[in-house]
Amino acid sequence: MITYQNLHHVSLTVTDLKRSKEFYKDVLCLEEIKRPEFGFPGAWYAIGNQQLHLIVHPTSQTIREEKILSSREGHFALRVDDYDRALTWLKGNGVEILEKPHSKSGFAQIFCQDPDGNLIELNVDQKDV
């Protein structure tokens, strides 16, 4: 049997590191952390006790075929403190979003995508909206 402590990190491939770093730092407000020199470009971000790793692969495809906003494709989710503040911030930064404040999941959800089309969910418990 395998037992788990937590999810350590999610890795995503991106095609343009500068553009991706601007999105993850300036738009999603993630904290970049030190990354070992692997011999290929990338960036790491801290998200609580977990991490997001970006790996540059110029011909990479995301796990998504279509680049339209959808809640039914592969994505990762970030829990935010304030739904309305996150929504206002994203809109103010010109990010295309899909709002699902009354999702059957029990989470109030905001979906967006990075410049390469990687799908991201921001959410809170519906009772907190």
C-alpha positions as CSV (number, residue, x, y, z in Angstrom):
1,M,0.0,0.0,0.0
2,I,1.2,3.6,-0.7
3,T,0.4,6.4,1.7
4,Y,0.8,10.0,0.8
5,Q,1.8,13.2,2.7
6,N,0.7,15.7,0.1
7,L,1.0,16.8,-3.5
8,H,4.6,18.1,-3.8
9,H,4.5,19.8,-7.2
10,V,2.9,20.1,-10.6
11,S,5.0,20.5,-13.7
12,L,3.8,22.3,-16.9
13,T,5.6,22.7,-20.2
14,V,5.8,26.2,-21.6
15,T,7.2,27.6,-24.9
16,D,8.4,31.1,-23.8
17,L,9.9,31.4,-20.3
18,K,9.9,35.2,-20.2
19,R,6.2,35.4,-21.1
20,S,5.2,32.6,-18.7
21,K,7.2,34.1,-15.8
22,E,5.4,37.4,-16.4
23,F,2.1,35.6,-16.2
24,Y,2.8,33.5,-13.1
25,K,4.5,36.3,-11.2
26,D,2.7,39.4,-12.3
27,V,-0.8,38.0,-13.0
28,L,-1.1,35.0,-10.6
29,C,1.2,36.6,-8.0
30,L,3.2,33.4,-7.4
31,E,6.6,33.6,-5.6
32,E,9.5,32.3,-7.7
33,I,11.9,30.1,-5.8
34,K,15.4,28.9,-6.5
35,R,15.7,26.1,-9.1
36,P,18.6,23.8,-9.7
37,E,20.5,24.2,-12.9
38,F,19.2,21.3,-15.0
39,G,20.8,22.4,-18.3
40,F,17.5,23.5,-19.7
41,P,15.4,26.6,-18.9
42,G,12.5,26.6,-16.5
43,A,11.2,28.2,-13.3
44,W,9.8,27.0,-9.9
45,Y,7.2,28.7,-7.8
46,A,6.1,28.2,-4.2
47,I,2.4,27.7,-3.5
48,G,2.1,27.1,0.2
49,N,4.0,23.9,0.9
50,Q,3.6,22.8,-2.7
51,Q,5.4,23.9,-5.9
52,L,4.7,24.6,-9.5
53,H,7.5,23.8,-12.0
54,L,7.6,25.3,-15.5
55,I,9.7,23.4,-18.0
56,V,10.6,25.1,-21.3
57,H,10.0,22.9,-24.4
58,P,9.7,25.0,-27.5
59,T,7.6,22.5,-29.4
60,S,5.6,21.4,-26.4
61,Q,1.9,20.9,-26.4
62,T,-0.2,21.3,-23.2
63,I,-2.3,18.4,-22.1
64,R,-5.3,20.2,-23.7
65,E,-6.1,19.9,-27.4
66,E,-8.4,22.9,-27.6
67,K,-7.3,26.2,-26.2
68,I,-10.8,27.3,-25.1
69,L,-11.7,27.9,-21.5
70,S,-13.4,24.9,-20.1
71,S,-13.8,23.3,-16.7
72,R,-13.7,19.8,-18.2
73,E,-10.1,19.5,-19.3
74,G,-6.9,18.8,-17.4
75,H,-6.0,21.6,-15.0
76,F,-4.6,22.3,-11.6
77,A,-6.5,24.3,-8.9
78,L,-5.2,26.9,-6.5
79,R,-7.2,27.8,-3.4
80,V,-7.5,31.6,-3.0
81,D,-8.5,33.7,0.0
82,D,-11.1,35.9,-1.7
83,Y,-13.1,35.0,-4.8
84,D,-14.2,38.5,-5.7
85,R,-10.7,40.0,-5.2
86,A,-9.2,37.3,-7.4
87,L,-11.9,37.8,-10.1
88,T,-11.4,41.6,-10.1
89,W,-7.6,41.2,-10.2
90,L,-7.7,38.8,-13.2
91,K,-10.2,41.0,-15.1
92,G,-8.1,44.1,-14.4
93,N,-5.1,42.3,-15.9
94,G,-7.0,41.4,-19.1
95,V,-7.2,37.7,-18.4
96,E,-10.0,35.8,-20.1
97,I,-11.9,33.9,-17.5
98,L,-14.7,31.4,-17.0
99,E,-16.7,32.0,-13.9
100,K,-18.5,29.2,-12.0
101,P,-19.5,30.7,-8.7
102,H,-22.2,28.1,-8.1
103,S,-20.5,25.0,-9.3
104,K,-21.9,21.6,-8.2
105,S,-18.4,20.9,-6.9
106,G,-19.1,23.0,-3.8
107,F,-16.3,25.4,-4.9
108,A,-16.8,28.9,-6.4
109,Q,-14.5,28.6,-9.4
110,I,-12.6,30.9,-11.8
111,F,-10.9,29.2,-14.7
112,C,-8.2,30.9,-16.8
113,Q,-5.2,29.8,-18.9
114,D,-1.6,30.7,-19.1
115,P,-0.1,32.0,-22.4
116,D,0.5,28.4,-23.6
117,G,-3.1,27.3,-22.8
118,N,-2.4,25.4,-19.6
119,L,-5.7,25.6,-17.7
120,I,-5.8,26.9,-14.1
121,E,-8.6,26.9,-11.6
122,L,-8.8,29.4,-8.7
123,N,-11.4,28.5,-6.1
124,V,-12.9,29.0,-2.7
125,D,-15.6,27.2,-0.8
126,Q,-19.0,28.5,-2.0
127,K,-19.9,29.4,1.5
128,D,-17.1,31.9,1.5
129,V,-18.4,33.9,-1.5
